[in-house]
Amino acid sequence: MPVIDVGGVRLNYDEQGAGPGVLMLAGTGARGRTWHLYQVPALVRAGFRVVTFDTRGIPPSDTPPVVTMPDLVADAAGLIERRGLGPCRVIGSSMGSRVAAELCLRRPELVDRAVLMATFGRPGAFLDAMSAGERALESSGVKLPAEYRAAMRAAVNLSPRTLADDRAAREWVEVFQVPLAGEPDGAASRMETDDGVDRLAAYRKIAVRCLVLGFGDDLIAAASGCREVAGTIPGARYAEIADAGHYGYLERPEPVNAAILHFLTEERA
């Protein structure tokens, strides 16, 4: 993947296809290539020019000690401008959805429409507890066995339907245990992205067309929270994918891609 300088920050990015621009924003800790298994091929076949990237804070992109939400929004805006994408379609998942929503607020001229997957306007009790637990674990210096971390990651991010399939469960746990090959050395930055801040009041000012996509079995960004966001953003639509957890775009890519493509290709009323 090539590297581009955006406002003095080097971002590792990839660009495929030709046509209207699409910028894809991954969730916390996820690399841009997360989208390449299912979403990028579908979008390229549909005639879009798709840009993915590793966010600031994840090597080989630059990794300052701390990364904030304004940093991530500025990077997304700068990448759109540097690559001449705007106004473009923006697709985000989890933290990427929250960055997309802030981009709609701060730089609406850069966004044609946005898909917000697995998002929330205010954190739920479980997300608060999990975030606090992760911070406490990091502060303690305890290193959990890779096997345990993989199993817990699967339990939190996948649907019970996926985990009930022994073959699928084994494959996912194995994936979560394998280190990413060929990655350069370097620690990720600490993210301070205001997870605990209620943004629903701000979302009422979003004027960009939005599709909010929830996953029925999502523990991290519950479908109820996604519906709340859709009900807050003026004119936003809501769709829900059943039997999918927080990684629903990887668990059930066919209905996810169908919903995305329908929204991205429909004509304005």
C-alpha positions in Angstrom: 0.0 0.0 0.0 1.3 3.5 -0.8 1.8 6.2 1.8 0.3 9.7 1.5 1.1 12.8 3.6 -2.1 14.3 5.0 -1.5 17.5 7.0 1.9 16.3 8.1 0.7 12.8 9.0 1.7 9.8 6.9 -1.2 7.4 6.2 -0.9 4.0 4.6 -3.7 3.7 2.0 -5.0 1.7 -0.9 -7.1 2.8 -3.9 -9.0 0.6 -6.3 -11.5 1.0 -9.1 -12.8 4.0 -11.0 -16.0 6.1 -10.7 -17.6 8.0 -7.9 -15.4 8.0 -4.8 -15.9 6.0 -1.6 -13.9 6.4 1.6 -14.0 3.5 4.0 -13.3 4.0 7.8 -12.5 1.0 9.9 -13.2 0.4 13.5 -10.8 0.7 16.5 -7.6 -1.2 15.8 -8.8 -2.5 12.5 -6.7 -2.1 9.3 -7.9 -0.7 6.1 -7.6 -4.1 4.5 -10.4 -5.3 6.7 -12.7 -4.1 4.0 -10.9 -5.9 1.2 -12.3 -9.3 1.8 -16.0 -8.5 0.9 -16.8 -4.8 0.6 -14.1 -3.4 -1.7 -14.6 -6.1 -4.4 -18.4 -5.5 -4.4 -18.0 -1.7 -4.6 -15.4 -1.9 -7.4 -17.7 -4.2 -9.4 -20.5 -1.7 -8.9 -18.4 1.0 -10.5 -16.9 2.9 -7.5 -13.4 4.2 -6.8 -12.7 2.9 -3.3 -10.1 4.2 -0.8 -9.2 2.4 2.4 -6.4 3.2 4.8 -4.8 2.4 8.2 -5.8 5.2 10.5 -3.3 7.4 12.3 -2.2 5.4 15.3 -1.9 2.0 13.5 1.5 1.2 11.9 2.7 1.5 9.2 0.7 4.8 9.3 2.2 7.3 11.8 1.7 6.5 15.4 1.9 9.5 17.7 1.5 8.8 21.5 -2.2 9.8 21.5 -4.8 10.0 18.8 -8.1 12.0 19.3 -11.4 12.2 17.4 -10.5 15.6 15.9 -7.3 13.9 14.6 -9.2 11.1 12.9 -11.7 13.5 11.4 -9.0 15.7 10.0 -7.2 12.7 8.5 -10.4 11.6 6.7 -11.1 15.0 5.4 -7.5 15.5 4.3 -7.5 12.1 2.5 -10.6 13.0 0.6 -9.1 16.3 -0.4 -5.7 14.9 -1.3 -7.2 12.1 -3.5 -9.8 14.4 -5.0 -12.7 12.2 -3.9 -15.1 14.8 -2.6 -18.0 15.0 -2.3 -17.8 11.2 -1.8 -19.6 8.4 -0.2 -18.3 7.5 3.2 -18.7 4.2 4.9 -17.7 3.5 8.5 -18.0 0.8 11.1 -17.9 1.2 14.9 -15.4 4.0 15.6 -15.2 4.5 11.8 -18.9 5.3 11.9 -18.4 7.9 14.6 -15.6 9.5 12.6 -18.0 9.5 9.6 -20.7 11.2 11.6 -18.3 13.9 12.9 -17.1 14.4 9.3 -20.7 15.0 8.3 -20.9 17.7 10.9 -17.6 19.4 10.5 -17.0 19.0 6.7 -20.4 18.3 5.1 -19.2 19.6 1.7 -16.9 16.6 1.5 -19.6 14.0 2.0 -22.3 13.0 -0.6 -23.9 10.4 1.7 -22.8 8.2 4.6 -23.3 4.7 5.8 -22.9 4.3 9.6 -22.6 0.7 10.7 -22.5 -0.6 14.3 -22.6 2.9 15.7 -24.0 4.7 18.8 -24.7 8.3 19.9 -24.1 7.6 23.5 -22.4 4.6 25.1 -24.3 1.8 26.8 -23.6 0.2 30.2 -21.9 -2.8 28.7 -19.6 -0.7 26.5 -18.7 1.5 29.4 -17.8 -1.6 31.5 -15.8 -3.2 28.8 -13.8 0.0 28.1 -13.1 0.4 31.8 -12.0 -3.2 32.1 -9.7 -2.9 29.1 -8.1 0.2 30.5 -7.6 -1.5 33.9 -6.1 -4.5 32.2 -3.6 -2.3 30.2 -2.6 -0.4 33.4 -2.0 -3.6 35.3 0.6 -4.8 32.9 -0.9 -8.3 32.8 -0.6 -10.1 29.4 -3.4 -12.5 28.8 -2.6 -15.7 26.8 -3.3 -15.3 23.1 -5.7 -18.3 23.2 -7.9 -16.6 25.8 -7.9 -13.2 24.1 -8.9 -14.8 20.9 -11.8 -16.7 22.5 -13.0 -13.5 24.3 -12.7 -11.4 21.1 -14.9 -14.0 19.3 -17.4 -14.0 22.1 -17.8 -10.2 22.1 -17.7 -9.5 18.4 -19.6 -12.4 16.8 -23.1 -13.6 16.7 -24.1 -16.7 18.8 -25.3 -18.2 15.5 -21.7 -18.0 14.2 -20.2 -19.4 17.4 -22.7 -22.3 17.4 -21.2 -23.5 14.2 -18.2 -25.4 15.3 -16.3 -25.1 12.0 -16.9 -21.3 11.8 -16.1 -20.8 15.5 -12.8 -22.7 15.1 -11.9 -20.7 12.0 -12.6 -17.3 13.7 -10.7 -18.2 16.9 -7.7 -19.2 14.7 -7.9 -16.0 12.8 -7.9 -14.0 16.0 -4.8 -15.8 17.3 -2.6 -15.5 14.2 -0.3 -12.4 14.2 -0.5 -10.3 11.0 2.4 -11.3 8.8 4.8 -8.9 7.3 3.7 -5.9 9.5 6.5 -3.5 10.5 7.4 -3.2 14.1 5.8 -0.5 16.2 3.2 -0.1 18.8 -0.2 1.4 18.1 -1.1 4.8 19.6 -3.4 5.3 22.5 -6.9 6.3 21.3 -8.7 9.0 23.2 -11.9 9.2 21.0 -14.4 10.3 23.6 -16.3 7.0 23.8 -18.2 8.2 26.8 -19.5 11.4 25.3 -23.2 11.7 24.4 -23.3 13.1 20.8 -27.0 12.6 20.1 -27.8 16.3 20.4 -25.0 17.1 17.9 -26.3 14.5 15.5 -29.5 16.3 15.1 -27.6 18.9 13.1 -26.3 16.4 10.5 -27.7 17.4 7.1 -26.0 14.7 5.0 -28.0 11.7 3.8 -27.3 8.7 6.1 -28.0 5.0 6.3 -27.6 3.5 9.8 -26.9 -0.2 9.7 -27.3 -2.2 12.9 -26.5 -5.8 13.6 -29.0 -7.8 15.6 -26.6 -9.6 17.9 -24.1 -6.7 18.4 -23.0 -6.5 22.0 -20.6 -3.5 21.5 -22.9 -1.2 19.5 -26.4 -2.6 20.2 -29.0 -2.4 17.5 -31.1 -0.3 19.8 -28.4 2.3 19.9 -28.2 2.2 16.1 -31.9 2.8 15.9 -31.6 5.7 18.3 -28.9 7.3 16.0 -31.1 6.8 13.0 -34.0 8.4 14.8 -31.9 11.4 15.7 -30.2 12.2 12.4 -32.8 14.1 10.2 -34.0 11.9 7.4 -31.7 9.0 8.2 -32.7 5.5 7.2 -32.3 2.4 9.3 -31.7 -1.2 8.3 -30.8 -4.2 10.6 -29.0 -7.4 9.7 -30.1 -10.4 11.8 -27.8 -13.1 13.1 -24.8 -10.8 13.0 -22.5 -9.4 15.7 -20.2 -6.4 15.8 -18.3 -7.9 12.9 -21.5 -8.3 10.9 -20.0 -6.9 7.7 -17.6 -10.0 7.8 -20.1 -12.5 9.2 -23.0 -11.7 6.8 -21.4 -9.7 3.9 -24.1 -10.5 1.3 -27.0 -8.6 3.0 -24.6 -5.9 4.2 -23.3 -5.3 0.8 -26.8 -5.3 -0.7 -28.0 -2.6 1.7 -24.9 -0.5 1.2 -25.1 -0.7 -2.6 -28.8 0.1 -2.7 -28.2 3.2 -0.7 -25.1 4.4 -2.5 -26.6 4.0 -6.0 -30.1 5.3 -5.6 -31.0 8.6 -7.1 -31.8 11.5 -4.9 -35.6 12.1 -4.4 
